[in-house]
Amino acid sequence: MGNYISINTVYRKRKAVPIETTFKLPSPLPSWPPGNGFGNGIIDLGGLQVCQISSLNKIWSTHEGGPDNLGASFFDPSQIPQGYFMLGCYSQSNNRPLHGWVLAGKDNTNGALKQPIDYTLVYSSESLKIKQDGIGYIWQPNPPDGYKSVGLVVTNSPVKPSLEKIRCVRSEFTDLCEKDNWIWGQSKQIDPNGFNIFSLRPSIRGTRAMGVSVGAFAAENGNSSTDPVSLSCLKNLNKNLSSMPNENQIQAVFRTYSPIIYFHPDEEFLSSSVNWYFNNGALLYKKGQESNPVRIETNGSNLPQDGVNDDVYWLDLPVDEKAKERVKRGDLQESEVYLHIKPMFGATFTDIAIWVFCPFNGPAKAKIEIFNISLGKIGEHVGDWEHITLRISNFNGELQSVYFSEHSRGTWVNASELEFQNGNKFVAYSSLHGHAMYSKPGLVLQGNNGIGIRNDTANSKKFLDTGAKFSTVAGLDIVEPPWINFFRKWGPKINYDIGDEIKKVEKLLPGKLKSAFEKFVNGLPNEVLGEEGPTGPKVKANWTEDEA
């Protein structure tokens, strides 16, 4: 009995991994207002019906490699409705709660789907020298002529799967796809010469692109066999976009998820509504007539609407110093956010871009190894637009992920990794002075080797409840307000000597850090340096394209 170890002892020693928990939104979804095809569970792609399957049955998993070295798991879709067929298996890294789906298809044209004619073994984990649950086998369906494979099959047996198990899709219902996020590989980092698993997404993405994500994954074995391009995504041939939500449904969806944005407790430059900015003295300038700026009318009705982005016109703060300082600080009580509704992935998803306006962007701060230093005027500019984008499934209205804009870049965060408050409303954090959006509080350093711009975020009593005052300004059949179609800068070009600002900071630094800091600052884009006011939302690339 001396060598006996109880099951309870083993259980206590084993640390649970996040994927062992299935993610669910904190509150049940409401019944959506009536409409066409939104939230009905099924979307017709023009002869091929698809539904989103989130009930998953684990087939095989690894416990090492991949993100955070926690391995990955592979699943079959289960509880597929009668008449529908599996199109591919699902895979996810083990470093977050289980939250995924894969599409199943139903043939409405008597030829949209066909069985594969055979399978090719893509990968066997038989010789894998890491912890795994049994042995996994990954198979590529070989489609008949005129058809494409849109997903792979995973088994825990070396026996080929039944040809009945999966369906291939007629080529006209398919589109090009590409690798997206890294799911798993034997190394802790992506090994380009090793075996890797990636999620897939349509290659062409945007408001007019019709590629549809299947939710499946790709396998890549170095530079040789399983090129992800051998798989396809689906394509929506139905041009009427009937699966998109109507205005009442958008209102209900946004009220369900509308985020709370926390500003840093030291933030002086808060948000406002656009009309508050206009009504409190914002000015329209014209080149050559700088001494005679014009007050901007409510909703920007006197702003140029020619769709040109040049330096002929620009906006600026009031001339009066008192009014200028007051307007720079915004007004949380008068804040409003603006929604842009975008069909994505062939209208199987809706992106709700939430645009937030701040009249002024404050000066940046830098972390230079152990030193934290204000950068003087660097980072300051008039007019600051930031946004957060919700990605909503048109099958059921569920929040799938959120994009947080961070200066000229941004990050997609899965719904399972968000912080929620008051039911299904999630939390965002706006960085001090720069207003970049993050999903968690703390410091994000924009730079390398211990030198970078500080993005400090924290919970505070200064917050914006985006659901309290919002309006839909673009998408659907909305009449856009005039200010949306003002394509020029929302702030003047600031003329100050970057070199002088750098020298002021360098005086405070030890010799060895001076040149490293100067090189870093000179590599920053103008948007971060604050030399120019930003353009409005409609000029951004993501207005018609995907976020990343």
C-alpha positions as CSV (number, residue, x, y, z in Angstrom):
1,M,0.0,0.0,0.0
2,G,3.0,2.3,0.4
3,N,3.1,3.1,-3.4
4,Y,-0.7,3.8,-3.5
5,I,-1.6,7.3,-4.8
6,S,-5.3,8.3,-4.5
7,I,-7.2,9.6,-7.5
8,N,-7.9,12.7,-5.5
9,T,-4.2,13.4,-5.1
10,V,-3.6,13.1,-8.8
11,Y,-6.6,15.3,-9.5
12,R,-5.3,18.0,-7.2
13,K,-1.8,17.9,-8.9
14,R,-3.3,18.3,-12.3
15,K,-3.9,21.9,-13.3
16,A,-7.0,22.5,-15.3
17,V,-6.5,24.2,-18.7
18,P,-8.9,26.9,-19.9
19,I,-10.4,24.9,-22.7
20,E,-11.9,22.5,-20.2
21,T,-14.4,25.2,-19.5
22,T,-17.0,26.0,-22.2
23,F,-17.6,29.7,-22.6
24,K,-21.1,31.0,-22.3
25,L,-22.2,34.6,-22.3
26,P,-23.1,35.8,-18.7
27,S,-26.8,36.3,-19.6
28,P,-29.2,34.5,-21.9
29,L,-29.8,36.3,-25.2
30,P,-33.1,38.1,-25.6
31,S,-35.6,37.4,-28.3
32,W,-34.6,39.6,-31.2
33,P,-37.2,41.9,-32.9
34,P,-38.8,40.4,-36.0
35,G,-37.1,40.8,-39.4
36,N,-36.0,38.9,-42.4
37,G,-33.2,36.3,-42.0
38,F,-31.3,37.6,-39.0
39,G,-31.1,35.3,-35.9
40,N,-33.1,32.5,-37.6
41,G,-30.3,29.9,-37.2
42,I,-30.1,29.2,-41.0
43,I,-28.6,31.3,-43.8
44,D,-29.3,30.5,-47.5
45,L,-26.2,31.1,-49.6
46,G,-28.2,30.9,-52.8
47,G,-28.9,27.2,-53.0
48,L,-26.7,25.9,-50.2
49,Q,-28.2,26.3,-46.7
50,V,-25.8,26.5,-43.8
51,C,-26.2,26.5,-40.0
52,Q,-23.7,27.2,-37.3
53,I,-22.9,24.2,-35.0
54,S,-21.4,25.1,-31.6
55,S,-22.0,21.7,-29.9
56,L,-18.7,20.0,-30.2
57,N,-17.4,16.5,-29.4
58,K,-13.7,16.2,-28.6
59,I,-11.8,13.7,-30.8
60,W,-8.2,14.3,-29.9
61,S,-6.0,16.8,-27.9
62,T,-2.4,17.6,-27.3
63,H,-1.1,19.1,-24.0
64,E,2.1,20.8,-25.2
65,G,3.0,23.2,-28.0
66,G,1.0,26.0,-29.5
67,P,0.2,29.3,-27.7
68,D,1.3,29.3,-24.1
69,N,2.6,25.8,-24.6
70,L,-0.8,24.4,-23.6
71,G,-1.6,22.3,-26.7
72,A,-4.8,22.2,-28.7
73,S,-8.0,20.2,-29.0
74,F,-9.8,18.9,-32.1
75,F,-13.6,18.4,-32.3
76,D,-16.3,17.0,-34.4
77,P,-19.5,19.0,-34.7
78,S,-22.4,17.2,-33.0
79,Q,-26.2,17.5,-32.9
80,I,-26.2,18.3,-36.6
81,P,-29.8,18.9,-37.8
82,Q,-31.4,16.3,-40.0
83,G,-30.6,17.0,-43.7
84,Y,-27.4,18.8,-42.9
85,F,-23.9,17.5,-43.3
86,M,-20.5,18.2,-41.7
87,L,-18.2,20.3,-43.8
88,G,-15.1,20.2,-41.5
89,C,-13.8,19.7,-37.9
90,Y,-13.0,22.4,-35.4
91,S,-9.8,23.1,-33.6
92,Q,-8.8,25.5,-30.9
93,S,-5.8,26.3,-28.7
94,N,-6.2,25.1,-25.1
95,N,-5.2,28.5,-23.7
96,R,-8.7,29.9,-23.6
97,P,-12.2,28.5,-22.8
98,L,-13.9,26.5,-25.5
99,H,-15.8,28.9,-27.7
100,G,-16.1,27.9,-31.3
101,W,-18.3,26.7,-34.1
102,V,-18.2,25.1,-37.5
103,L,-20.8,25.3,-40.3
104,A,-22.9,22.4,-41.5
105,G,-24.5,22.4,-45.0
106,K,-27.7,21.3,-46.6
107,D,-28.0,20.9,-50.3
108,N,-31.0,22.8,-51.8
109,T,-29.9,22.5,-55.4
110,N,-29.4,18.7,-55.7
111,G,-25.7,19.1,-56.4
112,A,-24.3,21.7,-54.0
113,L,-22.8,18.9,-51.9
114,K,-21.1,15.6,-52.7
115,Q,-19.2,13.0,-50.7
116,P,-15.4,12.9,-51.2
117,I,-14.0,10.1,-53.4
118,D,-11.2,9.3,-50.9
119,Y,-9.1,10.7,-48.2
120,T,-5.4,11.7,-47.9
121,L,-3.7,11.3,-44.5
122,V,-2.3,14.8,-43.7
123,Y,-0.8,14.0,-40.3
124,S,-0.4,11.3,-37.7
125,S,0.7,12.0,-34.2
126,E,1.9,8.5,-33.7
127,S,5.6,9.6,-33.4
128,L,4.8,12.7,-31.4
129,K,7.0,13.0,-28.3
130,I,4.7,15.2,-26.2
131,K,1.7,14.7,-24.0
132,Q,-1.4,13.8,-25.9
133,D,-4.7,12.0,-25.5
134,G,-4.2,9.0,-27.7
135,I,-3.1,9.3,-31.3
136,G,-4.7,11.8,-33.7
137,Y,-5.0,11.5,-37.4
138,I,-5.9,14.4,-39.7
139,W,-7.4,13.6,-43.1
140,Q,-7.9,15.8,-46.2
141,P,-11.1,14.8,-48.2
142,N,-10.4,14.3,-51.9
143,P,-13.2,16.1,-53.7
144,P,-14.8,14.9,-57.0
145,D,-14.3,17.0,-60.1
146,G,-16.0,20.4,-59.8
147,Y,-16.0,20.3,-56.0
148,K,-13.7,21.7,-53.3
149,S,-12.9,20.6,-49.7
150,V,-13.7,23.3,-47.1
151,G,-12.5,21.4,-44.0
152,L,-10.5,18.5,-42.6
153,V,-11.5,15.4,-40.7
154,V,-9.9,14.3,-37.4
155,T,-10.0,10.8,-36.1
156,N,-8.4,8.8,-33.2
157,S,-8.0,5.8,-35.5
158,P,-5.7,5.0,-38.4
159,V,-8.7,3.7,-40.4
160,K,-9.9,6.1,-43.1
161,P,-13.1,7.9,-42.1
162,S,-16.3,6.9,-43.9
163,L,-17.0,8.7,-47.1
164,E,-20.4,9.5,-45.6
165,K,-18.8,11.5,-42.8
166,I,-18.2,14.8,-44.6
167,R,-19.3,16.7,-47.7
168,C,-17.4,18.6,-50.4
169,V,-18.9,21.7,-51.9
170,R,-19.5,22.6,-55.5
171,S,-16.9,25.0,-56.7
172,E,-19.3,27.9,-57.4
173,F,-20.2,28.0,-53.7
174,T,-16.5,28.3,-52.7
175,D,-14.0,31.1,-52.5
176,L,-10.3,31.5,-51.7
177,C,-9.2,31.3,-48.1
178,E,-6.0,32.0,-46.1
179,K,-4.3,31.2,-42.8
180,D,-5.4,33.3,-39.9
181,N,-4.5,32.6,-36.2
182,W,-2.0,30.0,-35.1
183,I,-3.7,27.2,-33.2
184,W,-1.0,24.6,-32.6
185,G,2.5,23.3,-33.5
186,Q,5.0,21.2,-31.6
187,S,7.0,24.3,-30.8
188,K,6.0,27.0,-28.3
189,Q,6.5,29.4,-31.3
190,I,5.5,28.9,-34.9
191,D,8.1,26.7,-36.6
192,P,7.9,27.4,-40.4
193,N,9.5,24.0,-41.1
194,G,7.3,22.1,-38.7
195,F,3.7,20.9,-38.6
196,N,1.3,23.7,-37.7
197,I,-2.5,24.2,-37.4
198,F,-4.1,27.5,-38.3
199,S,-7.6,28.9,-38.3
200,L,-8.9,29.9,-41.7
201,R,-10.6,33.0,-43.1
202,P,-11.7,34.3,-46.5
203,S,-8.8,35.8,-48.4
204,I,-10.9,38.7,-49.6
205,R,-12.8,40.4,-46.8
206,G,-14.9,43.5,-46.6
207,T,-18.4,44.9,-46.9
208,R,-18.8,43.7,-50.5
209,A,-16.8,40.5,-50.2
210,M,-18.9,37.3,-50.3
211,G,-16.4,34.7,-48.9
212,V,-17.9,32.8,-45.9
213,S,-15.8,31.4,-43.0
214,V,-16.5,27.7,-42.4
215,G,-15.0,27.8,-38.9
216,A,-12.6,24.9,-39.9
217,F,-8.9,24.8,-39.7
218,A,-5.9,24.2,-42.0
219,A,-2.9,22.0,-41.5
220,E,0.5,23.0,-42.8
221,N,3.6,20.7,-42.9
222,G,6.6,23.0,-43.5
223,N,6.9,23.9,-47.2
224,S,5.6,20.6,-48.5
225,S,2.3,18.8,-48.3
226,T,-0.8,20.3,-46.8
227,D,-0.9,23.8,-48.3
228,P,-3.9,25.6,-46.6
229,V,-4.8,26.9,-50.1
230,S,-5.9,23.4,-50.9
231,L,-8.9,24.2,-48.8
232,S,-11.6,26.7,-49.7
233,C,-14.0,28.8,-47.8
234,L,-17.7,29.1,-48.8
235,K,-19.2,31.8,-50.9
236,N,-22.6,33.5,-50.5
237,L,-24.3,33.7,-54.0
238,N,-27.3,35.4,-52.5
239,K,-26.8,39.1,-53.1
240,N,-29.8,40.4,-51.2
241,L,-28.0,40.1,-47.8
242,S,-31.3,39.1,-46.2
243,S,-29.4,37.7,-43.2
244,M,-28.4,41.2,-42.1
245,P,-30.2,42.7,-39.1
246,N,-32.7,45.5,-39.6
247,E,-32.5,48.8,-37.6
248,N,-34.7,47.5,-34.7
249,Q,-32.6,44.4,-34.5
250,I,-29.4,46.5,-34.5
251,Q,-30.8,48.6,-31.6
252,A,-31.6,45.5,-29.6
253,V,-28.2,43.8,-30.4
254,F,-26.2,46.9,-29.4
255,R,-28.2,47.5,-26.2
256,T,-27.4,43.9,-25.3
257,Y,-23.6,44.2,-25.7
258,S,-22.9,47.9,-25.6
259,P,-19.5,48.2,-23.8
260,I,-18.5,50.3,-20.9
261,I,-15.4,52.3,-21.7
262,Y,-13.2,53.2,-18.8
263,F,-10.9,56.2,-19.1
264,H,-7.7,56.4,-17.0
265,P,-8.3,58.2,-13.6
266,D,-5.7,60.9,-14.7
267,E,-7.3,61.5,-18.1
268,E,-8.0,65.2,-18.7
269,F,-9.1,64.8,-22.4
270,L,-12.4,63.0,-22.5
271,S,-14.9,62.2,-25.2
272,S,-17.9,64.3,-26.4
273,S,-20.5,64.1,-29.1
274,V,-19.6,65.6,-32.5
275,N,-22.5,68.1,-32.2
276,W,-21.3,69.2,-28.7
277,Y,-17.9,69.9,-30.3
278,F,-19.5,71.9,-33.1
279,N,-21.9,73.8,-30.9
280,N,-19.1,74.7,-28.5
281,G,-17.0,76.7,-31.0
282,A,-15.2,74.2,-33.3
283,L,-14.0,76.0,-36.4
284,L,-13.7,75.2,-40.1
285,Y,-10.6,76.6,-41.7
286,K,-9.8,77.1,-45.4
287,K,-6.3,77.4,-46.9
288,G,-5.6,81.0,-47.8
289,Q,-8.4,82.3,-45.5
290,E,-6.9,81.3,-42.1
291,S,-7.8,84.6,-40.6
292,N,-11.5,84.0,-41.2
293,P,-12.5,80.6,-39.9
294,V,-16.2,79.6,-39.9
295,R,-18.3,78.2,-37.0
296,I,-19.4,74.7,-37.8
297,E,-23.2,74.2,-37.9
298,T,-25.0,71.5,-36.0
299,N,-24.4,68.1,-37.6
300,G,-21.7,69.6,-39.8
301,S,-24.2,70.8,-42.4
302,N,-21.8,73.4,-43.7
303,L,-18.8,71.1,-44.0
304,P,-17.4,70.4,-47.6
305,Q,-19.0,67.2,-48.9
306,D,-16.9,66.6,-52.0
307,G,-15.3,63.4,-50.8
308,V,-11.7,64.8,-51.2
309,N,-8.9,64.4,-48.7
310,D,-6.6,67.3,-49.1
311,D,-5.1,70.2,-47.1
312,V,-7.6,72.9,-48.3
313,Y,-9.9,72.5,-45.3
314,W,-9.4,71.4,-41.7
315,L,-11.1,71.7,-38.3
316,D,-9.7,73.2,-35.2
317,L,-10.6,74.2,-31.6
318,P,-12.1,77.7,-30.7
319,V,-9.7,80.6,-30.9
320,D,-10.6,82.0,-27.4
321,E,-8.2,80.4,-24.9
322,K,-10.8,79.8,-22.2
323,A,-13.1,78.1,-24.7
324,K,-10.3,76.2,-26.2
325,E,-9.2,74.7,-22.9
326,R,-12.8,73.8,-22.0
327,V,-13.5,72.1,-25.3
328,K,-10.2,70.2,-25.3
329,R,-11.4,68.4,-22.2
330,G,-14.6,67.1,-23.8
331,D,-17.8,66.3,-21.8
332,L,-18.7,62.8,-20.8
333,Q,-22.2,63.7,-20.0
334,E,-22.7,65.0,-23.6
335,S,-20.9,62.0,-25.2
336,E,-22.4,60.0,-28.0
337,V,-21.0,57.1,-29.9
338,Y,-21.7,56.4,-33.6
339,L,-22.4,53.0,-35.1
340,H,-21.4,51.8,-38.6
341,I,-23.1,48.6,-39.6
342,K,-21.0,46.3,-41.9
343,P,-21.9,43.0,-43.5
344,M,-18.9,40.6,-43.1
345,F,-18.0,37.2,-44.4
346,G,-20.8,37.2,-47.0
347,A,-23.3,38.6,-44.5
348,T,-23.0,35.7,-42.2
349,F,-21.7,38.2,-39.6
350,T,-22.4,41.8,-38.8
351,D,-19.7,44.1,-37.7
352,I,-20.9,47.0,-35.5
353,A,-18.1,49.6,-35.5
354,I,-18.5,51.9,-32.5
355,W,-16.8,55.2,-33.2
356,V,-15.8,57.4,-30.2
357,F,-14.8,61.1,-30.7
358,C,-12.5,63.1,-28.3
359,P,-11.8,66.7,-29.2
360,F,-8.2,66.5,-28.1
361,N,-5.4,63.9,-27.9
362,G,-3.0,64.6,-25.0
363,P,0.8,64.4,-25.0
364,A,2.5,61.0,-24.9
365,K,4.6,59.5,-22.2
366,A,7.6,57.2,-22.8
367,K,9.1,54.3,-20.8
368,I,12.9,54.2,-21.4
369,E,14.1,51.3,-19.5
370,I,13.7,52.4,-15.9
371,F,12.7,56.0,-16.7
372,N,9.2,57.2,-17.3
373,I,9.3,60.6,-19.1
374,S,6.7,63.0,-20.5
375,L,7.4,63.7,-24.2
376,G,6.4,67.3,-24.2
377,K,4.2,68.1,-27.2
378,I,4.9,64.8,-28.9
379,G,1.5,63.0,-29.3
380,E,-0.7,66.1,-29.0
381,H,-3.3,66.7,-31.8
382,V,-6.8,68.1,-32.2
383,G,-9.6,65.7,-32.9
384,D,-9.2,62.0,-32.0
385,W,-11.2,59.1,-33.5
386,E,-11.0,55.7,-32.0
387,H,-13.3,52.7,-32.4
388,I,-14.3,49.2,-31.1
389,T,-15.9,46.7,-33.4
390,L,-18.3,44.0,-32.3
391,R,-18.5,40.9,-34.6
392,I,-22.0,39.4,-34.3
393,S,-23.2,36.1,-35.7
394,N,-26.1,36.6,-38.0
395,F,-27.2,33.0,-37.3
396,N,-28.2,33.7,-33.7
397,G,-27.1,37.3,-32.7
398,E,-24.3,36.0,-30.5
399,L,-21.2,38.1,-29.9
400,Q,-18.2,36.3,-31.3
401,S,-15.3,38.7,-30.9
402,V,-14.3,42.3,-30.5
403,Y,-11.7,44.4,-32.2
404,F,-10.0,47.0,-30.1
405,S,-8.3,49.8,-32.1
406,E,-4.9,50.8,-30.9
407,H,-3.5,53.8,-32.7
408,S,-2.7,52.6,-36.3
409,R,-3.3,48.9,-35.4
410,G,-5.6,46.9,-33.3
411,T,-6.4,43.5,-31.8
412,W,-9.2,41.0,-32.2
413,V,-10.2,39.4,-28.8
414,N,-12.5,36.4,-28.6
415,A,-15.7,36.9,-26.6
416,S,-14.4,34.2,-24.1
417,E,-11.5,36.5,-23.1
418,L,-13.6,39.6,-22.5
419,E,-14.4,41.2,-19.1
420,F,-18.2,41.5,-18.7
421,Q,-20.2,43.8,-16.5
422,N,-24.0,44.1,-16.1
423,G,-25.0,41.0,-18.1
424,N,-23.5,40.8,-21.6
425,K,-22.0,44.2,-21.7
426,F,-18.3,44.0,-21.9
427,V,-15.6,46.4,-20.7
428,A,-13.0,48.4,-22.6
429,Y,-10.2,50.5,-21.4
430,S,-9.0,53.8,-23.0
431,S,-5.3,54.6,-22.7
432,L,-4.2,57.8,-21.0
433,H,-4.1,60.7,-23.4
434,G,-3.9,58.5,-26.5
435,H,-7.4,56.9,-26.2
436,A,-6.2,53.5,-27.7
437,M,-8.6,50.8,-26.7
438,Y,-7.7,47.6,-24.8
439,S,-9.6,44.7,-23.3
440,K,-7.7,44.7,-20.0
441,P,-6.3,47.3,-17.7
442,G,-2.5,47.9,-17.2
443,L,0.4,49.1,-19.3
444,V,0.9,48.2,-22.9
445,L,4.3,49.4,-24.2
446,Q,4.4,50.4,-27.9
447,G,8.0,49.7,-28.7
448,N,10.9,47.3,-28.3
449,N,13.8,46.5,-25.9
450,G,12.4,48.4,-23.0
451,I,11.9,51.7,-25.0
452,G,8.4,52.7,-26.1
453,I,5.3,54.8,-25.8
454,R,3.3,54.1,-22.6
455,N,-0.3,53.1,-23.1
456,D,-1.7,53.2,-19.5
457,T,-5.2,52.0,-18.8
458,A,-7.1,51.6,-15.5
459,N,-10.6,51.4,-14.0
460,S,-11.9,54.7,-12.7
461,K,-15.0,56.8,-12.1
462,K,-14.6,58.3,-15.5
463,F,-16.4,56.0,-17.9
464,L,-18.6,56.1,-21.0
465,D,-21.7,53.8,-21.1
466,T,-21.9,53.5,-24.9
467,G,-25.5,52.2,-24.7
468,A,-26.7,55.4,-23.0
469,K,-26.5,57.6,-26.1
470,F,-25.8,56.2,-29.6
471,S,-26.9,56.6,-33.2
472,T,-26.4,54.6,-36.3
473,V,-24.7,56.8,-38.8
474,A,-23.8,54.4,-41.7
475,G,-24.8,51.0,-43.1
476,L,-28.2,49.5,-43.8
477,D,-30.3,52.2,-45.4
478,I,-29.2,55.0,-43.0
479,V,-29.0,58.6,-44.2
480,E,-25.5,59.6,-43.2
481,P,-25.0,62.9,-41.3
482,P,-22.9,65.5,-43.2
483,W,-19.9,65.2,-40.9
484,I,-19.4,61.6,-41.9
485,N,-18.7,62.8,-45.4
486,F,-16.1,65.4,-44.4
487,F,-12.9,63.7,-45.7
488,R,-10.4,66.3,-44.5
489,K,-8.5,66.5,-41.2
490,W,-10.3,66.9,-37.9
491,G,-7.4,68.9,-36.6
492,P,-4.7,71.2,-38.0
493,K,-1.2,70.1,-38.9
494,I,0.9,71.0,-35.9
495,N,4.2,72.7,-36.6
496,Y,6.7,72.0,-33.9
497,D,10.3,70.8,-34.1
498,I,10.4,67.1,-33.3
499,G,14.2,67.4,-32.9
500,D,13.8,70.1,-30.2
501,E,11.3,67.9,-28.3
502,I,13.7,64.9,-28.5
503,K,16.5,67.0,-27.2
504,K,14.5,68.1,-24.2
505,V,13.9,64.5,-23.3
506,E,17.4,63.4,-24.0
507,K,18.7,65.9,-21.4
508,L,17.1,63.7,-18.8
509,L,18.6,60.4,-20.1
510,P,22.0,58.7,-19.6
511,G,24.3,58.8,-22.6
512,K,23.7,55.2,-23.8
513,L,20.0,55.7,-24.0
514,K,20.0,59.0,-26.0
515,S,20.6,57.5,-29.5
516,A,18.3,54.6,-28.8
517,F,15.5,56.9,-27.8
518,E,16.0,59.2,-30.8
519,K,16.0,56.2,-33.2
520,F,12.7,55.0,-31.7
521,V,10.9,58.3,-31.9
522,N,12.0,58.9,-35.5
523,G,10.5,55.6,-36.4
524,L,7.0,56.5,-35.0
525,P,4.2,57.2,-37.5
526,N,2.8,60.8,-37.7
527,E,-0.4,59.6,-36.1
528,V,1.5,58.8,-32.9
529,L,3.8,61.8,-33.1
530,G,0.7,64.0,-33.3
531,E,2.0,66.2,-36.2
532,E,-1.4,65.9,-38.0
533,G,-5.0,65.8,-36.9
534,P,-6.7,62.6,-37.9
535,T,-9.2,62.0,-40.7
536,G,-12.7,61.0,-39.9
537,P,-14.0,57.4,-39.8
538,K,-15.1,57.1,-43.4
539,V,-11.5,57.8,-44.6
540,K,-10.1,54.8,-42.6
541,A,-9.4,51.6,-44.6
542,N,-11.6,49.6,-42.3
543,W,-14.7,51.5,-43.4
544,T,-15.1,49.1,-46.3
545,E,-12.5,46.4,-45.4
546,D,-12.0,44.0,-42.5
547,E,-10.2,45.3,-39.4
548,A,-7.1,43.2,-39.8
